[in-house]
Amino acid sequence: MNARSKFYTEEDLTMWERVKRSFANDWEQTKADFGVEGNRDMNQDLDDTVKQMAGSDNAFENREQAFRFGYTAQRRYQESNPEWNDDLEQRLRADYDGDYDADRQYIQHAYGFRYPT
């Protein structure tokens, strides 16, 4: 999927660049919290997330396409859809350029991610 597809504005992509490292670490911690074998507990908390957003060099991995899409969707649709629901999912499925079924859990996780203010 091309990050420059019609779904994304320049503002969406700029905001994504600001949050993706903290989001990646949040995802790693989430997997560890749920006991996914082979994932490391990063002892991640809000203070760590804020530090990462400020620019520390942590690797970003694991489904950036789906995370970026879900986070952008949350920014765009949160007001009318504060919670994940069937109508939202139908809309996102139609907008997504990748394999929605394979990436659904990542998209949904990103939709629920709240950037610390």
Contacts in CASP RR format, 6 or more apart in sequence:
PFRMAT RR
TARGET T0000
AUTHOR 0000-0000-0000
METHOD contacts of the structure
MODEL  1
MNARSKFYTEEDLTMWERVKRSFANDWEQTKADFGVEGNRDMNQDLDDTV
KQMAGSDNAFENREQAFRFGYTAQRRYQESNPEWNDDLEQRLRADYDGDY
DADRQYIQHAYGFRYPT
1 65 0 8 1.000
1 69 0 8 1.000
1 97 0 8 1.000
1 98 0 8 1.000
2 97 0 8 1.000
3 13 0 8 1.000
3 65 0 8 1.000
3 68 0 8 1.000
4 13 0 8 1.000
5 97 0 8 1.000
7 69 0 8 1.000
7 72 0 8 1.000
7 95 0 8 1.000
7 97 0 8 1.000
8 68 0 8 1.000
8 72 0 8 1.000
12 72 0 8 1.000
12 75 0 8 1.000
12 76 0 8 1.000
15 72 0 8 1.000
15 75 0 8 1.000
16 68 0 8 1.000
16 71 0 8 1.000
16 72 0 8 1.000
18 53 0 8 1.000
19 53 0 8 1.000
19 71 0 8 1.000
19 113 0 8 1.000
19 115 0 8 1.000
20 60 0 8 1.000
20 64 0 8 1.000
20 67 0 8 1.000
20 68 0 8 1.000
21 52 0 8 1.000
21 53 0 8 1.000
21 55 0 8 1.000
21 56 0 8 1.000
21 58 0 8 1.000
21 60 0 8 1.000
22 49 0 8 1.000
22 50 0 8 1.000
22 52 0 8 1.000
22 53 0 8 1.000
22 115 0 8 1.000
23 67 0 8 1.000
23 71 0 8 1.000
23 110 0 8 1.000
23 113 0 8 1.000
24 58 0 8 1.000
24 59 0 8 1.000
24 60 0 8 1.000
24 61 0 8 1.000
24 62 0 8 1.000
24 64 0 8 1.000
24 67 0 8 1.000
25 42 0 8 1.000
25 44 0 8 1.000
25 48 0 8 1.000
25 49 0 8 1.000
25 52 0 8 1.000
25 58 0 8 1.000
26 44 0 8 1.000
26 49 0 8 1.000
26 113 0 8 1.000
27 62 0 8 1.000
27 63 0 8 1.000
27 67 0 8 1.000
27 106 0 8 1.000
27 109 0 8 1.000
28 39 0 8 1.000
28 40 0 8 1.000
28 42 0 8 1.000
28 44 0 8 1.000
28 62 0 8 1.000
29 41 0 8 1.000
29 42 0 8 1.000
29 43 0 8 1.000
29 44 0 8 1.000
30 109 0 8 1.000
31 39 0 8 1.000
32 39 0 8 1.000
32 40 0 8 1.000
32 41 0 8 1.000
32 42 0 8 1.000
33 41 0 8 1.000
42 48 0 8 1.000
46 116 0 8 1.000
49 116 0 8 1.000
50 116 0 8 1.000
52 58 0 8 1.000
53 115 0 8 1.000
53 116 0 8 1.000
62 106 0 8 1.000
63 103 0 8 1.000
63 106 0 8 1.000
65 98 0 8 1.000
65 103 0 8 1.000
66 103 0 8 1.000
66 106 0 8 1.000
66 107 0 8 1.000
66 110 0 8 1.000
67 106 0 8 1.000
67 107 0 8 1.000
67 109 0 8 1.000
67 110 0 8 1.000
67 113 0 8 1.000
68 110 0 8 1.000
69 92 0 8 1.000
69 95 0 8 1.000
69 96 0 8 1.000
69 103 0 8 1.000
69 107 0 8 1.000
69 110 0 8 1.000
70 92 0 8 1.000
70 106 0 8 1.000
70 107 0 8 1.000
70 108 0 8 1.000
70 110 0 8 1.000
70 111 0 8 1.000
71 110 0 8 1.000
71 111 0 8 1.000
71 113 0 8 1.000
73 88 0 8 1.000
73 92 0 8 1.000
73 95 0 8 1.000
73 107 0 8 1.000
73 110 0 8 1.000
73 111 0 8 1.000
74 110 0 8 1.000
74 111 0 8 1.000
74 112 0 8 1.000
74 113 0 8 1.000
77 88 0 8 1.000
77 91 0 8 1.000
81 87 0 8 1.000
81 88 0 8 1.000
84 108 0 8 1.000
84 111 0 8 1.000
84 112 0 8 1.000
88 111 0 8 1.000
89 104 0 8 1.000
92 100 0 8 1.000
92 107 0 8 1.000
93 100 0 8 1.000
96 103 0 8 1.000
96 107 0 8 1.000
100 107 0 8 1.000
END
